[in-house]
């Protein structure tokens, strides 16, 4: 079996691991402790790493010979987590063979150019297949992020200067990409951290709704400690649990609720109740025909 070696720079990994150690155990590690932990590297290296962390916004300081981190910006934490996850030698993108089948030897090049376009704020032109008509249309997109799930990769972007609306494009519907190298100045790109606070699934509505769901006691006991979305709140009552959240309604959310069967009941909004009724009626109709 081939050995899977990481291509990530060991200095980068050490920066992340130092941050993790200190955040978990504030005031526990001295310069000497860190030297020993990292197999005898020099004190100068530890001090240099601390300076690098400060330069990217990590508030790392030494007090009485011990290190503390008072703050790490969310964007830095996000980058650190992404980098370290990619260090996982055995993680695979399940759709990689399908992507290679579609884009051939250009697969890696497309990902590289996309990331560069995101970082440089450059417009791209997508050949994109519409779900409804299957027609392939051209879309001018300012790409802002790539996200991946177990089965696919998705491109997040802004279309036609609609600065406050994030659109999501599935890679399996992209039939071609033109990289224009044309930079654009955008005054107000949506904050993805704020955006994902209210996102459940991939394809979501633009409107944020307050959703309230009643669960049976048994189901509530099972889900009360689970993290589904940042805005969730779960309340325990004598014979039931109530879940409240601010969320953009999606098919994934509807499927999740319906998956609990009679153990879950949407109390609000009416829009979501009506959508579930329609789907439930369609399911019943399929079985009435038999």
URCOR-V818443 format. One record per backbone hydrogen bond with DSSP energy under -1.0 kcal/mol. CO is the residue of the C=O (numbers start at 1). NH is the residue of the N-H. If there is no record, write none. Layout:
co:CO nh:NH
co:CO nh:NH
This chain:
co:9 nh:13
co:10 nh:14
co:11 nh:15
co:12 nh:16
co:13 nh:17
co:14 nh:18
co:15 nh:19
co:16 nh:20
co:17 nh:21
co:18 nh:22
co:19 nh:23
co:20 nh:24
co:21 nh:25
co:25 nh:28
co:29 nh:67
co:30 nh:34
co:31 nh:35
co:32 nh:36
co:33 nh:37
co:34 nh:38
co:35 nh:40
co:35 nh:41
co:36 nh:39
co:42 nh:46
co:43 nh:47
co:44 nh:48
co:45 nh:49
co:46 nh:50
co:47 nh:51
co:48 nh:52
co:49 nh:53
co:50 nh:54
co:51 nh:55
co:53 nh:58
co:54 nh:57
co:58 nh:60
co:59 nh:70
co:61 nh:68
co:63 nh:66
co:66 nh:63
co:67 nh:27
co:68 nh:61
co:71 nh:59
co:73 nh:77
co:74 nh:78
co:75 nh:79
co:76 nh:80
co:77 nh:81
co:78 nh:82
co:79 nh:83
co:80 nh:84
co:81 nh:85
co:82 nh:86
co:85 nh:88
co:88 nh:91
co:93 nh:96
co:95 nh:99
co:96 nh:100
co:97 nh:101
co:98 nh:102
co:99 nh:103
co:100 nh:104
co:103 nh:106
co:104 nh:107
co:106 nh:110
co:107 nh:111
co:108 nh:112
co:109 nh:113
co:110 nh:114
co:111 nh:115
co:112 nh:116
co:113 nh:117
co:114 nh:118
co:115 nh:119
co:116 nh:120
co:117 nh:122
co:121 nh:184
co:123 nh:180
co:124 nh:141
co:125 nh:178
co:126 nh:139
co:127 nh:175
co:128 nh:137
co:130 nh:134
co:135 nh:130
co:137 nh:128
co:139 nh:126
co:140 nh:160
co:141 nh:124
co:142 nh:158
co:145 nh:156
co:147 nh:154
co:152 nh:149
co:153 nh:171
co:154 nh:147
co:155 nh:169
co:156 nh:144
co:156 nh:145
co:157 nh:167
co:158 nh:142
co:159 nh:162
co:161 nh:163
co:162 nh:165
co:167 nh:157
co:169 nh:155
co:170 nh:173
co:171 nh:174
co:173 nh:129
co:176 nh:127
co:178 nh:125
co:182 nh:123
co:191 nh:195
co:192 nh:196
co:195 nh:198
co:198 nh:248
co:209 nh:247
co:211 nh:245
co:212 nh:267
co:212 nh:268
co:213 nh:243
co:214 nh:265
co:215 nh:241
co:216 nh:220
co:217 nh:221
co:218 nh:222
co:219 nh:223
co:220 nh:224
co:223 nh:226
co:229 nh:232
co:233 nh:244
co:235 nh:242
co:240 nh:237
co:241 nh:215
co:242 nh:235
co:243 nh:213
co:244 nh:233
co:245 nh:211
co:247 nh:209
co:249 nh:205
co:250 nh:254
co:251 nh:255
co:252 nh:256
co:253 nh:257
co:254 nh:258
co:255 nh:259
co:257 nh:260
co:258 nh:261
co:260 nh:263
co:261 nh:264
co:263 nh:216
co:265 nh:214
co:268 nh:212
co:269 nh:273
co:270 nh:274
co:271 nh:275
co:272 nh:276
co:273 nh:277
co:274 nh:278
co:275 nh:279
co:276 nh:280
co:277 nh:281
co:278 nh:282
co:279 nh:283
co:280 nh:284
co:281 nh:285
co:282 nh:286
co:283 nh:287
co:284 nh:288
co:285 nh:289
